[in-house]
Amino acid sequence: MPVYLFALCVNNNLEIDCFYKRYTPIITKDIRKINPNSYSGFFKVNVRNTFIAFKYPNEKKLGFVRDLYIDQVRLNYAKGNISFINPLKLGLKQFPIRDAVFGDLFSEYATQLCLTYKKYKPFFEAVINKRNPY
């Protein structure tokens, strides 16, 4: 499950601002390979009393929804699972659907993905060759 820290700040006018920080990349990667300056910032996700899911709402790009989606893919890859939700089903329009994988994330989790492939390769071959895989 993606991990985020939310912080609420009340200013002098008693208006509340909402910020979030991503922790999923930190908990799914080798901690020794993480740049200490990475993922250090909080991102604001509201305007007055309205939660802003997209940084660019008209284009439905970037922002919290994008981060949540990427972290869902990241978690699947960390478990060796190559499947993920079609981004268009979530309203995300920034990702090319023709791509079957997210290359940068795929390379980060190549070890886990390859282990899964090795484990299940005999089953796929059996199905392709119309044999009983069990």
Secondary structure, DSSP 8 states (H G I E B T S, - for coil): ---EEEEEEE-TTS-EEEEEEE-HHHHHS-GGGS-TTTT---EE-EETTEE---SBTTTTBSSHHHHHHHHHHHHHHHTT------GGGGT--SS-TT-SS-HHHHHHTHHHHHHHHHHHHHHHHHHHTT----
